[in-house]
Structure formats: C-alpha cells, structure tokens
Amino acid sequence: MNQTSNGPKSVEWAALTMGIFLTLSFGTLSLLSVVLAVLGLTSLPKLNTSEPLSLLILALGLFGLALLLLPGIYLNGRKLFHLPDAQLTFPTINDQILIPAIVVTWLLTLAIGQQISSNQTLSMLILPLANLLATGLPILLYVRISLRGLEFPSARRGWSIFGSSIIISPFLALIFEVISVGAIFVLFMIYASFVPGLKDVLFTLGSAITSESNNEAEMTRLVAKLFYAPGIAVAALAAFSLAIPLIEETFKLTVLWFYFGRIRRPLDGFVLGILCGAAFALGENIGFTSAGAADWAASAVARSTSALPHIFNSGLLGWALVSAWKEQRYGRLLGAFSAVLLVHGAWNAISLGLALNTLTAYVAVVPFFLQSSLPWYAGWSLLALGAFGGLIFNNHQMRQSLKNEPAAKLGYNRPLLSQTFGEKHDGSVEKSD
C-alpha cells in the first residue's frame, strides 16, 4: 500500500516488530538487573564476600546493556508513527584526543578498581561501575578504529542491529553451546566408564562440589587429575576450539540475515558486522567479568583482549557474507569463515593451555608443552596484536574501496573522518527496513 497525503498510511511492520522486540528486551534486562541487585544487597550478611558483589556487578552490567537498547526503541518508534527521521549528532572530537582519553580512562578505571577491591564496602559501591567501564571502553576503542572513515548505516538500522545483536546472538549461541557441551559430556561419561579410576574421580569431585565444607585445594587437585587424564584434554580441546567457535561464529551475525537483500554492498556488511561483533563481545564480557573482586583487574584485561577477535572476525565475515549475497562470491565466504574459525579456535586453544598450565602443580606427569606458561602467553600476545592490526588493516582496505565508489545517497551518513569523532545520523531518505 502506498502512502498518500490524504489516505491512511501503511503500517511500518519492520519498525513495529523491531520496536516491540527491543522494548520487551529492555524490560526483561531491567527487571533482571533489579532482581539481581536486590538479591545482592539482601544477601550481604549471609553469603561470602564474592557472591553479593558478583550479583551487583552483573546487575549493573545488564542494566547498562538495557540502556543501549533505548536508541533503537526510540528510532523505531518514530518510524512507526511516521514522524520525521531524527537528526542525531555526536560531538566532534579529534582522534588524537579521543583515543588517548579512552585508553587513559580505562587504565585509571583498572587501577582504581584493583586498589579498592580489597575493601568490601568500597567494592560494593565502586566496582560495579568500574567493571562496566572496564568492559565497555575497549570495545568502544576497537569499534572506533574499525569504522573511522567509513560510511555509517542510518541511525535506525545501526542501532536496531546493534541492540538486537546484544540479545539474539548470545542467546542462540548459549543454547547450542549447552547442547554441544552436553553431548560431549555424555560421550565423556561413556569414555570414563572404560578408564580405571576416572569414574571415581568424577564421583569424588561431584561430592566435593555439592558439599558445604568443600576444600578448595582438594577440589583443584581433583580437577587437575580429571583434565590430565588420558583423552580428557582432547575432549576439552574439541569443545573449546572446535564446537564453540563454530557455534559462535555461525550465530554472531544472525541479525544480518533479517536484512537479506537490503544491504547494498560488502562494505556495508563489514560495518554492520563490526556492530554485531561488538554487541556480542559486550554481552559476553559483561557475564564473564562478574566474578567478584578476586583478580578483577586481570580478568578485565583478559576479557578486553577477547573482544578483539570477536570484532575482527565479525567484520570480516559480514563483508564476506554480503559478497556472497550481492556478488555470488561464495569462495570468499568459505575462505573468510575458515579464517575466523581458525582465529577463534586458536584463541580458545591458548586459553585452555593457560588454564591447564595453572594445574601443573597438582599432577605428577606434565606434557612438555604445558610445563611453562611463557609460550602460551607469547601466543596470546601475538594473536591479540594480530587481531588489533587486522582491525587497522581491514579499515584501511575498506576506506580504499570507498574511494572508488560514488557517494552514497540512500540512508547512509557521511564518513566518520579520522580527524573527528562525530557523524550525522540523517535518515531522511532512508528506505524502509
């Protein structure tokens, strides 16, 4: 149905659907954050120090995610009620000021958070906010580096894809990861029944976990004995370096499939893929950094680096996916998907190697490649630097491809120049999503 000035206006079904979804998600996250905050505050006299603090950190993190859904709700609401498209501008900030400001603020946040982590009262008051900043600022930096000089989608499309990716992609990935790990666990239990003594270790570990008077050192010894048993490391490697990367990289760009046929070119797929990867990394890191005050700064640093391969992989895969849609470049898609699985799998394998290295003191025989943590830390550093360099390289390549194209006319904004941080979200000629 065409819109006319005199007749009834057509229903914007895409805006209605996205608006309802984001609104329900906002309500759910907000309610969950309130429940967790109340549980954390009321359980202070009853639980160990780390448990109430973890609940408060997670509560504020979820509320922060909920707030990021509001722009999408607002912009889809305007579209639904046929209001003029919003003119949104960000302040103009020079790169030479913005990037150091993000880095310095992040480092100060880590220092303050670590300093007050030994004080229970200050931790309760400050650490939840510090964790939100320590988690979000690195992702903001990576997105800034990845997208500078590139054309942005309309405000409504960008915020809709980012907001819905915070919810949809981690949820789908979690479901299939639980199924996958469950299947591996069943196979492991079958295997354990044929290995002398392994079933007894499992039973003892289960009893220690459920016991109220569990001994942490004894539990660590049992975990070490379990993971260093024949075949267990292989099963763990299969789960962490094959199954999980395959699942996460498959579902990270789920929201882009709803825009099949409406994304103009591979460059736009790259930009939207970066937003999907940033949303996924933010949602994942909010959960993983909510473990309490113990080793908080180290955990925040580790998770800040884990966002690098997420964002790098999603940008590359978004570019390749739209190349397949628009140009039938299926070989490019296959190659990109293989590459992101390799990067993600290598990252998880290194993480598993570092975890196994921490258990070497509890076992008698340690494979030579696990006896020292230095090679694993070296691999982790090289992979992190490689992913960071990949963000810079991909941004350069995309800006080069942009020079060879005419200026965009339909629903896209002027490039975010390397000298400024500020684009005008002008969707006045935006096609319906």
Buried (B, 14 or more C-beta within 10 A) or exposed (E): EEEEEEEEEEEBEBBBBBBEBBBEBBEEBBEBBEEBBEBBEEEBEEBEBBBBBBBBBBBBBBBBBBEBBBBBBBBBBBBBEEEEBBEBEEEEBEBEEBBEEBEEEBEEBBEBBBEBBEEBEBBBEBBBBBBBBBBBBBBBBBBBBBBBBBBBBBBBBBBBBBBBBBBBBBEBBBEBBEEBBEEBEEEBEEBBEEEEEBEEBBEBBEEBEEEEEEEEEEBBBBBBBBBBBEEBBEBBBBBBBBBBBBBBBBBBBBBBEBBEEEBBBBBBBBBBBBBBBBBBBBBBBBBEBBBBBEEBBEBBBBBBBBBBBBBBBBBBBBBBBBBBBBEEBEEBBEEBBEBBBEBBBBBBBBBBBBBBBEBBEBBEEBEEEBEEBEBBBEBBEEBBEBBBEBBEEBBEEBBEBBEEEEEBEEBBBEBBEBEBBEBEBBBEEBEEB
